[in-house]
Amino acid sequence: MKPLLQIVALVLCALPLVVVAQPASEEEFLRAIRTAFEAKNVEALAALTYTEGMSKFDEEQVAKGRSRMITQEQIEDVSLEPLPSGFRPFQISRGLKVEPTYPPTGMVKIGFKVEGGRKAASSAPYAIVDGNYFLVGAKSTDLGWSGPPDKQLSFAVSGKGADKARIRVKWNSSGVDQEANSATPSSTFTGQYIQEVSVASESNDTDITLKVSEGGAEVFKSERLKGKGTVKYERKAP
């Protein structure tokens, strides 16, 4: 499942010993990313990232993601895309607010061929800063949350028409209430609890079911929604 609100995994920190000319065009930027991935050169990839405002802790966290990304199998293509509908430039989880080091312009999409001939893709935000192209890093702010740790939350809309349903989610992470539209029919993220999930269909051909889980345990499963209508989960007051 894809994360609902999540700054994508490819947020990378620069290493001070790497000195390269920052790409000043889309073509140069895409070529530099492809070259770094094909050579599995973490230093070159990290040097493409805008790191202003990142702490040592932030650098350590994103370095882990960088190392995982660079071990992907054969790269097939690299392209630039617009920001997805409903893109949120920050996430709140485990007492931290994590946000980009610079407002993203769009997304870099990296396509891979993995074991067995299957295909996979990863995305990363990018920005144009003073005429130069950068991958966007991530910086965090401690919210001072002292309550219970955030846990795994998820919802899944399955069945015919799930990909066309309109989904609105409300949840709480580290004491902060949030809400957003979901661009995908299923999502896994972290938080204290899901307050509400509303799924609306405008198609007569719809046949879908909504499931909601918290901490790995299913807390709700709806009746099947057939045709136009709305199915909703609402958390009961404790």
Summary of the structure (lengths in Angstrom):
residues: 238
radius of gyration: 19.6
end to end distance: 28.5
largest distance: 59.7
contacts: 729
relative contact order: 0.17
helix: 16%
strand: 46%
